[in-house]
Amino acid sequence: MSRTVSSWILTSARKRIVLQGKGRLYSLCAPNRNKIKWKLVCSKTRPCPAGSCGLDNTFFLKKAFRHTSTEEEHFSFQLSPSQISEILRAGELSHKILDLNGKNANSVLRFESNQLASNAPIEDRRSAATCLQTQGMMFGVFDGHAGSACAQAVGERLLHYIAVSLMSRQTLEDIELAVECMKPALPILRWHKHPNDVEYREITSQYFESLRVYWQHLLDLDSEPGFTLEEALICAFKRLDSDISLEVQAPQENELMRNIALQVAFSGATACVAHVDGVHLHVANTGDCRAVLGVHEEDGTWSALPLTRDHNAFDEFEIRRLKREHPRSEEKTVFVNDRLLGILMPTRAFGDVQLKWSKELQQSVLENSSDVEGLNIYQYVPPNYHTPPYLTAEPEVTYHKLRSKDKFLVLASDGLWELLSNEKVVQLVAGHLAELNARKPQLAFEKPVNLGYMHSLLLQRKNRGVASLDQNVATHLIRHAVGNNEYGEVDQEKLAAMLTLPEDLARMYRDDITVTVVYFNPEAIENYHRNN
């Protein structure tokens, strides 16, 4: 990259105080981000046992090229195209859905996902799973703030809570009986994970016990739980957030488990989860992740259909809701500088007990904790904090009946949407799909077919390969989000610069980005409508 461009990047970055975009890390109260830099329990100063954590290695390829100095003479933005692709593709995940007969009868054809870190470690998480005791598949994107702990916990646990909420009484009884008899319980989910996706293995038993208490509560109901899917999603979101709050208040002899519970509760995460069952698509959203449907219209054009609404300080509905929930005397203090209580941009989130608990409860829990400072727990009570809770994890649920023209669903954290519009994202996915199909033509056979003709067709396909194109559409979106110039084209110099910025500067230009694209099976959708 030219010295002029690199000088502009460094100079502008040094002048920035509030982070670009939402400034979600409480930037108004603590401009020095080092004060709130988040470290999980297994940090660099306390190495994990071999193979048990991997938190610092999750995105090693992307971190390997980063600079640690902001002095211009130490800067070099030179990355080869192959190095750029290596960084961008490190978090790729793709999965094709097949039934037992090898024929795809599922309304989900496949999904492709990827992540690119800005924070270190990345604060976003993602989940994808097939429901084994109920119908459907689930996909989730989780955007953490003030650390990755809450997003990590929600990414591991929320889909289980949703699946349990959808189970029949008989299935819940069978699972409870198996656990009581210490026999293997019925599996609830089949996960589709990236090899580098991390887990809180040390606290799995506590998470399971909380989930068990939840299904016991459902069994204690006088009648069949009988939730609609919308009710199940809302109940699961709220119950998990309640458990996160209760777990940190409960006496805990194991210091490691207590520290994790503290980090989870005092950080936060927004969440967007899609549940697909046949032609029935439900999207539950808490915060400012987003779900957008790509629709191929009859005239050949593409349109973007948003299935979520950003829950933030710019949404008029959220502003009215929060002002309605608090006394009129707080009307001018609920939102300050376009942030909730002057601190947080999202108006719905998991965790963030600083905006949900009373001052007294916060003080009590933190006083009983041994090393709050060492865990980098963010302690700050904003002015005009009078009538908590100010934050909720209750999701807004949208239902959409899939049509044959609904081709794909894009779930992404706000790191993508800050850089690309809904319409641009849909156009990029549609263009990627068209280009991929064009470069991989169907073999057309002449009759009679001979070996020489087959060989020529295979050579033609090989010569028209897709080496220059990202096979994974999520990578394609991230490449454009980070590298696009004012003409909507990928600028290799800009892309190299954005990928090599030091960690303390990278967050000034972009957030963590997580993208999952779900492709629908038009044949399965058409068959459903034909048979019904």
Salt bridges, closest charged atoms under 4 A:
GLU72 OE2 - ARG3 NH1 3.64
GLU112 OE2 - ARG110 NE 3.32
ASP143 OD2 - ARG24 NH2 3.28
GLU176 OE2 - ARG212 NH2 2.83
ASP197 OD1 - ARG126 NE 3.97
GLU199 OE2 - LYS193 NZ 2.72
ASP241 OD2 - LYS356 NZ 2.83
ASP243 OD1 - ARG239 NE 3.36
GLU247 OE2 - ARG157 NH2 2.66
ASP288 OD2 - LYS22 NZ 3.88
ASP288 OD1 - ARG24 NH2 3.06
GLU297 OE1 - LYS405 NZ 3.27
ASP310 OD2 - ARG290 NH2 2.58
ASP315 OD2 - ARG309 NH1 2.32
GLU318 OE2 - ARG309 NH2 3.80
GLU318 OE1 - ARG321 NH2 2.84
GLU318 OE2 - ARG348 NH2 2.85
GLU325 OE2 - ARG321 NH1 3.19
ASP352 OD2 - HIS145 NE2 2.54
GLU394 OE1 - LYS238 NZ 3.78
GLU396 OE1 - ARG309 NH2 3.04
GLU396 OE1 - HIS311 NE2 2.98
ASP406 OD2 - HIS400 NE2 2.85
ASP406 OD1 - ARG403 NH2 2.77
ASP414 OD2 - LYS22 NZ 1.54
ASP414 OD2 - ARG24 NH2 2.89
GLU418 OE2 - LYS22 NZ 2.64
GLU435 OE2 - ARG439 NH2 2.97
ASP470 OD1 - ARG89 NH2 2.80
ASP470 OD2 - ARG479 NE 2.61
ASP511 OD1 - ARG507 NE 3.57
